[in-house]
Amino acid sequence: MRAIRVIAANTLREALRDKVLYLFLGFAILLLASSKLFGLLTVGDQAKIIKDMGLAGIQLFTMLIAVMMSVLLISREIDSRTVYYILAKPVHRWQFLLGKYVGLLATVLLNLALMTVMLLLFVWAYGGGFDPRLMLATGMIGVEMALLVAFATLFAVLTRPMLGSVFTLAVFVVGHVSEDLWLLTRHLPGSIGRSLVSVLYYLVPNLERFNFKTEVVHQLPVPAAAVGWALAYGVLFTVLVLVLACLRFGRRDLQ
């Protein structure tokens, strides 16, 4: 466990030094700040509009940070051959990969926490009061990002950085339309098309399970069972993807 902690800490420090990270964070804060302007230009409850746009912006930019940083940092270690120096020490490959995952996830969650604080301050400053339910919505975004970082880690050891980014983005997009894909199987002609869509439906996680933005923004009740099932679903899927990533990385030829 010490090796995982050390690698995770080094990964966090490396990620915080990357300028790409601050670029995404800056855009996210700018979006949160501009949500007030959109609220003025749109008919409706300004507080709800700020919350809705703020949560959507947080999800978008957290996803971009998760995808770009995860794929780039892991691939950078492999391509620059620095992974050899690490694995030459008493460090197993699975420890290296889990350490990178934990460090990258810590980076993503740190940025998520900063953006959550900014959103809470904006909502409070513009008359919406302190709404702790926003932390539920962003917390579930964090669970979703933990799963997405796991997929990014898997794709980082399977393919090149560009393809890994594309595949991870595809998981994000498909994961949010998986229910629509399931309905699509009823209208596709031929068994081959239905079979392909069905396979895609079961392989890609249903990320809408973590989406509680509508309930939070419109002050609707959130069943505790729904939150519990979403957490269990996210943890189990994340563990499964990480196991696959560790197995693949353990067999990969790094020469």
HELIX and SHEET records of a PDB file:
HELIX    1   1 ARG A    2  LEU A   16  1                                  15    
HELIX    2   2 LYS A   19  LEU A   41  1                                  23    
HELIX    3   3 GLN A   46  ASP A   79  1                                  34    
HELIX    4   4 THR A   82  LEU A   87  1                                   6    
HELIX    5   5 ARG A   93  ALA A  125  1                                  33    
HELIX    6   6 ARG A  133  LEU A  158  1                                  26    
HELIX    7   7 PRO A  161  HIS A  176  1                                  16    
HELIX    8   8 SER A  178  LEU A  184  1                                   7    
HELIX    9   9 SER A  191  LEU A  203  1                                  13    
HELIX   10  10 LEU A  207  PHE A  210  5                                   4    
HELIX   11  11 LYS A  213  VAL A  217  1                                   5    
HELIX   12  12 ALA A  224  ARG A  251  1                                  28    
END                                                                             
